[in-house]
Amino acid sequence: MGRYTTARSFDDRSTEVQAAPTEAEKQAAGKKDVLEVQNTMGSTAGAGSGDFHQYRQSRRRELFRLAKIEIDAKKEDDEEEFQRRKRERAEQAEEQHKKRAEKRKRKKDKKRKGGK
């Protein structure tokens, strides 16, 4: 019968990267925190028979981390651009509304004074 544990295993064979609870709390607080991969090794460091697979996995995790950082930065930039354009459109709409209201008021005043 296999072992059952409540703790999640974080070994090199794990394909899923998850934030530790403390990192999740920091992210919830709005702080930027980059998941750092410690003990990175080169492709020839400790070149044993199984070390290449460890290197390949650590390299894959690092590339995944860098890609995630780039994706998050792009999303943030896109969101800022969207909010900026949204503010500009709202300002333009408000300006048009004021101009039209002023025009209606002038037309109404002219009509009251006896004009056509």
N, C-alpha and C positions, 0 to 999 in steps of 0.2 A: 504494500500500500504506500502511495506517495506521500511526501510531506506537504502539509498545508500550512501556509503562513499568511499573516495579514500584511506583512511588510512586502513592498514591491522590490523586486530584484533589479539592481542597476549594474549589470555586468556588461562586458564588451559586446556580447551577442545581442543585446537589446537594441531593437530598431527604433524604439520610440523614445523621444526626448521629452521629459516632463520637468517642469519647474518644481523645485523644492517648496514646501509650504511657506518658508520665510521669503523666498523670492516672489511668490504669488502675492503675499501681503504687501511687499514693496511696490509691485506693479499696480496693485489696487489703489495704493496711495498716490499714484501718478508719477512715481519716480521711474526714470529709465534705468534699467539694469540689463547689462549684457551678460548672457550666460557664457562664462569663460571655460574653455577646455584646458585643463592643466595637464602636464606630462605629455605634451605632444612630442612625437619622435619623427625623425626623418625616415626615408624609405630604406636606408641602409643601416640604421641604428639597430644593433642587436639582431643581426640577420640570421635568425634561426629558422627552422622549418615552419613554425607556426606564427612567427613574428610578422610576416608579410600580411597575414589576414588581420592581425591586430592593427597594423599600420593602416591598412585599407579601410577598416571600420572607423578608426579615429579620424582619418582624413575625410571620410564621408560625413561623419558627424560635424566636423569643422566646416566643411563646405555647406552643409545644411544650415548651420548656425549663421554663416555669413550671408547666405541667400535669404534667410529669414530676416536678418537685420536690414538688408536692402529692400525687401518687400515691405517691411514695416515703415521704413523711411519714405518709400514711394507713396504708400497709403496716406501717411501723415501729410506729405506735400500736396497730394491730390485733395485731401480734406480741407487744408488751408486755402487752396486755390478755389475750391467750391464755395467756401464760406465768404471769401473775398468777392467773388462774382455775385453771390447772393446779396451781399450788402450793397454792392453797386447797383444792382437791378432794383432793390427796394428804394434806394435813394432816388433813382431816376423815376420810378413810379410815383413816389411822393412829390417830386418836383412837377411832373406832368399833372398830377391831381391838383396841386396848388394853382398852376397856370390855368387849368380849365375852370376851376372854381372862381378864380378872379375874373375870367372872361364871362362866366354866367352872371356874376354879380354886376359887372359893368353893363351887360345887356339888360338885366332886370332894372337897374337904376335908370338907364336910358329910356326904357319903356315907361317907367313911372313919371319921368319928367315930361312926357308927352311926345317922345320921339316914336319912330316906327318900330 
